[in-house]
Amino acid sequence: MTSRKVVELFYDVVSPYSWLGFEVMCRYRNVWNIDLKLRPAFLGGVMQGAGNKPPGVVPTKFLYMTKDLQRLSRYFDVPIQPPSDPFEVMFNKGSLPAMRFLTAVQQKEKGGDKQVEQVSRELWRRIWSEDKDITQPASLSEAAKRAGLSDGEIAELLRLSSSQEVKDKLKNVTQDALNYGAFGFPMLVCHVEGEPEMFFGSDRFELIAHCMGEKWLGPRPDNSAAKL
Amino acid sequence: MTSRKVVELFYDVVSPYSWLGFEVMCRYRNVWNIDLKLRPAFLGGVMQGAGNKPPGVVPTKFLYMTKDLQRLSRYFDVPIQPPSDPFEVMFNKGSLPAMRFLTAVQQKEKGGDKQVEQVSRELWRRIWSEDKDITQPASLSEAAKRAGLSDGEIAELLRLSSSQEVKDKLKNVTQDALNYGAFGFPMLVCHVEGEPEMFFGSDRFELIAHCMGEKWLGPRPDNSAAKL
């Protein structure tokens, strides 16, 4: 028996920094001795619950983030391209249907979270790479199809998405994030010697490695990894 | 003739993340092929000019930052200890006299910025390690004395601190930071092939190294370096 350290990753596909954190952790789960738990949650609920404001409301901070994401995208090898109207996409359209859909995917999937991983990635690709909608059922279907799900599975997931059970599950995961002290995403919770250590953002990987007794090898530990 | 890349570091001693950035850059100026320019500036003016709010006003974010600083302090080997009343220290007392004093030190120093570096460090040590005042003339004197300045030099610097010339110089450096797009500190501006690349915070060193064609070797590149 190995004692793999559990790392929970709380994320929302509306958040581009979450995409960076997600891809890095997906790469490292085969490099570090960890059991990565994907925890799709609702960022809007976390911001409201924590009384936090989006960083982009300060104009120079918004400009900086655009530049920062461009540089990080290249360095992390994650194909981020801001949508033409980020405010509309992030604050008006939002991610509630997408995160309910992902919650349904996780609910249905047995024996792992390969589908959750792939559908998450396809949703990010739509919103943060291809400037496409993620709120309409047809959009969610396309993402799921690209992730390899069948038409039958997708139809069932869309039905399940609007069930009370899935709505409640997303609320509960979001509340779990708030209970750990979240005020934004991505948030990583590393369970080290029984204690949860919470890390916010996608810029603490070197410190996370240090805290877990692992090595940080840069954002591309496995150079042979397939392109996104 | 070598063509060393110029890196400007904008900071304020009221900011603990600036202390981390400052120590890392002071360590790396002998490792990377850079000409580090210390730019002490007034964070209060930057926040006001950019319309930004301190991150600590969200309660869970404040709690997280306390924990984050504790972990980073250990990992970066910078002895940060939060003062007993951080809000009083950061928002009521502030850093205007300290930053004017540092501006005077820089104004007077010829042939380098060893004194600016050492007095900055002693001011950080007072506020962010020893829970001591940095607003009174006696406090500034103690910090300067510990940095190796003579009583005569200190008396002159205290006089110079309240001159219009020094007040204007601090305003100008603060305005320079805003012109680069600052909304907080630390801010690093790397001049790479004639273009200024701006980096906010003390969590982009790996990316900065990458952008400058240098290597990131962790927060302690020179293990033989003296303890702070």
Interface residues (C-beta under 8 A of the other chain):
Chain A: A50 G51 N52 K53 V58 P59 T60 K61 L63 Y64 K67 D68 R71 L72 Y75 L178 G181 A182 F183 E197 M198 F199 F200 G201 D203 R204 E206 L207 H210 C211 G218
Chain B: A50 G51 N52 K53 V58 P59 T60 K61 L63 Y64 K67 D68 R71 L72 Y75 L178 G181 A182 F183 E197 M198 F200 G201 D203 R204 E206 L207 H210 C211 G218
